[in-house]
Amino acid sequence: MSNLSQERCFNHPDREAAARCPECRRCFCRECVTEHEERVICAACLARIGLPAGRAGATREKLRLALRCAAAFLFLWLLFYAMGRGLLRVPSAFHEGALWKPATQEAP
């Protein structure tokens, strides 16, 4: 291994290296590295490691939300459909109030 003080930045050859990326083992200046999950890592390795999982996770979460919304819509539609079918089965005498009126008796 070479001494880090003698190394130059991989992206900026005119700058001295401040850190070595643990993934790609290249040396970088302070502008080219960032701290991620308690490690100093270069931007290229961070993009390779971190972004695909983040994008897949976000896409998966959006899909779950869309499925939940579709399931809720279907459930509510079935609920209102069943309520409508139930109301259609109620006899018309109930709506007219004939069920509560006493039956008139005819005289013999």
C-alpha positions, 0 to 999 in steps of 0.5 A: 500500500502506498502512503496516502499523503503521496497519492492524488485524487482520482477525479482531480489529479491536481489535488492531493488525496484525503481518503481512500474509498473502501469499495473501489480502493481509489484515492479521492480529495475531500470534495469527492468523498462523502460519509455514508453509514459511518464510512467515507465512500466515493460518489461512484460507489455510493451511487452503485451501492445505494441508489438501486436499492433506494429506487427499487424500494421507492417503486415497491412502496408506490406499487403497494400504495396503488394496490391498497388504493385499488383494494379500498376502492373495490371494497367500498364499491362492493359495500355500496353495491350490497347496500343497494341490492339490500334496499331493492329487496325491501318491499314497496309497502315499507316505503309507502308506510303501509306496513304501519297503517292498521288494516281497515276492516270492512263492514259485513 
